[in-house]
Amino acid sequence: MDIGTLLTGIGSAASGGLIGLFGTGIKMWAEHKSEEAKRTFELAMREADRKEMQLEHDLKMKEVEAMANRDIAVAQQNRLATEASAASEVEKAEINLRQTSYTMDKATYGGGFVDAIRGLMRPTLTVYFAVLMALIAWQLMKLNGGHWVNPTDAQMMLRDTVNACIFLTTTAVTWWFGSRPIKRG
């Protein structure tokens, strides 16, 4: 065997080994790239699943929120209706109580004639005081023209009488109308 043949055999073995190693390296690199692509795909799918779950969650939360808002609105309407009904019932009860009080407090004193006189007393006194003050004022003006009272005293008396007339008239009228019950409905 000669050296050339031996070197050819060794060269063939070495080059075959190198080609085998190179082929193994390419295969490993291809498998690595394939696994990396699978991992990237799986991560992308997991991200897509996560986004889908987030969207489903957000949609469910909006549905729950819409239902809660609807329930709140219904409860608010029911509360307002209940409050309005209760206020109406309270007002009716107050009116009935007041009417019953007026009926119970209505006093009679010996029949129609006495009650009529009693009922006319306040308006009669009102008219009487108003006319009386007007007559006093008229007399003061008449006296002042006849010089029975000096003009300065007559003016002071006239002013005081007019003020007293205004006071008594407004007091009697406001008391008369202010003490009457208010009729509703």
Secondary structure, DSSP 8 states (H G I E B T S, - for coil): --HHHHHHHHHHHHHHHHHHHHHHHHHHHHHHHHHHHHHHHHHHHHHHHHHHHHHHHHHHHHHHHHHHHHHHHHHHHHHHHHHHHHHHHHHHHHHHHHHHHHHHH----SSHHHHHHHHHHHHHHHHHHHHHHHHHHHHHHHHHHTTSS-HHHHHHHHHHHHHHHHHHHHHHHHHHHHTS-----
